[in-house]
Amino acid sequence: MPPVDRSGSDPTVQPWRNDMTHSDIMTLEEVSAYLKVKPQTIYTWAQEKRIHAAKLGKEWRFKKSVIDRWFDGHFDARFKTILQDARSGKESEKE
């Protein structure tokens, strides 16, 4: 039997990886691109606990589902109504 490569150099051998939960985990750079803000902004928000994040060693990690809920919570009341109408398939009334 050949020896098992445990160095992580073989991308097909990653027993720890579960794509369903792994895809929900984002790096600081991925969150930055997703929210279209500078990485330094995300870093500062994470340090100040203004955005939900977990620090693993020296690296920050974020859950996309939590970022989405956090982002949705930052809309003002008028936009929330428009967003809810759009999600339910209704056209919002023009003022």
Backbone torsions as a table, in degrees:
resi	resn	phi	psi	omega
1	MET	NA	130.6	-179.3
2	PRO	-71.1	152.3	179.3
3	PRO	-66.2	149.8	179.5
4	VAL	-86.5	130.7	177.8
5	ASP	-80.8	109.3	-179.9
6	ARG	-103.5	10.6	-177.2
7	SER	-77.7	-14.5	-177.8
8	GLY	86.3	2.6	-178.5
9	SER	-77.0	-19.3	178.7
10	ASP	-94.1	107.3	-175.2
11	PRO	-66.2	-15.5	179.3
12	THR	-83.7	-14.5	-179.0
13	VAL	-107.5	88.2	178.3
14	GLN	-140.9	75.4	-175.9
15	PRO	-63.0	-21.3	-178.5
16	TRP	-78.1	-15.1	-172.0
17	ARG	-87.6	121.8	174.0
18	ASN	-116.2	106.2	-172.9
19	ASP	-57.4	-29.7	-178.9
20	MET	-66.3	-46.4	179.1
21	THR	-85.3	-30.6	-178.9
22	HIS	-63.4	-37.1	-177.6
23	SER	-67.8	-18.6	178.8
24	ASP	-82.9	-14.5	-179.3
25	ILE	-90.8	129.9	-177.3
26	MET	-124.7	148.3	173.6
27	THR	-83.7	169.6	177.0
28	LEU	-57.9	-42.1	-179.2
29	GLU	-66.4	-37.5	178.6
30	GLU	-67.8	-40.2	177.4
31	VAL	-65.2	-41.0	178.1
32	SER	-58.1	-47.6	179.0
33	ALA	-66.6	-40.7	-178.6
34	TYR	-62.3	-43.7	-179.0
35	LEU	-89.7	-5.7	178.9
36	LYS	59.2	47.1	173.2
37	VAL	-130.5	165.1	-178.7
38	LYS	-68.3	146.1	177.2
39	PRO	-54.7	-36.6	179.8
40	GLN	-61.7	-34.2	177.8
41	THR	-64.5	-46.1	178.8
42	ILE	-62.9	-42.4	178.7
43	TYR	-59.0	-47.0	180.0
44	THR	-62.5	-45.6	179.4
45	TRP	-61.2	-40.4	179.5
46	ALA	-65.5	-45.4	179.0
47	GLN	-59.5	-39.4	-177.7
48	GLU	-87.4	3.2	-179.1
49	LYS	60.1	32.2	176.4
50	ARG	-87.5	-14.2	177.3
51	ILE	-136.0	140.7	-176.7
52	HIS	-71.7	126.2	-178.1
53	ALA	-155.1	160.8	174.8
54	ALA	-122.4	133.5	177.9
55	LYS	-99.5	117.7	179.6
56	LEU	-109.8	100.5	-173.7
57	GLY	67.9	-118.0	178.4
58	LYS	-101.1	0.8	-174.5
59	GLU	-107.1	141.3	175.1
60	TRP	-94.6	141.3	175.2
61	ARG	-131.6	148.0	-175.4
62	PHE	-134.3	147.8	174.1
63	LYS	-97.6	125.8	-177.9
64	LYS	-57.3	-41.9	-179.2
65	SER	-61.6	-36.8	178.6
66	VAL	-72.4	-40.6	177.1
67	ILE	-61.4	-42.1	178.9
68	ASP	-61.3	-44.3	178.6
69	ARG	-65.2	-42.1	178.5
70	TRP	-60.3	-45.8	-178.9
71	PHE	-63.3	-46.1	179.1
72	ASP	-59.3	-31.1	179.9
73	GLY	-74.6	-5.3	-177.8
74	HIS	-101.9	8.9	176.4
75	PHE	-86.4	147.8	176.0
76	ASP	-74.9	167.8	-172.4
77	ALA	-58.6	-40.7	-178.7
78	ARG	-63.5	-44.7	-179.4
79	PHE	-68.3	-34.5	177.3
80	LYS	-59.8	-39.8	178.5
81	THR	-64.2	-44.5	178.3
82	ILE	-62.1	-43.1	179.8
83	LEU	-63.9	-43.4	178.6
84	GLN	-63.7	-41.3	178.3
85	ASP	-63.2	-41.7	179.9
86	ALA	-64.7	-40.2	-179.7
87	ARG	-68.7	-31.5	-178.8
88	SER	-89.2	-2.0	176.5
89	GLY	88.0	6.2	179.6
90	LYS	-88.4	150.0	172.3
91	GLU	-88.8	133.6	178.3
92	SER	-78.3	148.8	179.9
93	GLU	-74.2	139.6	176.5
94	LYS	-83.0	143.6	-179.6
95	GLU	-89.1	NA	NA
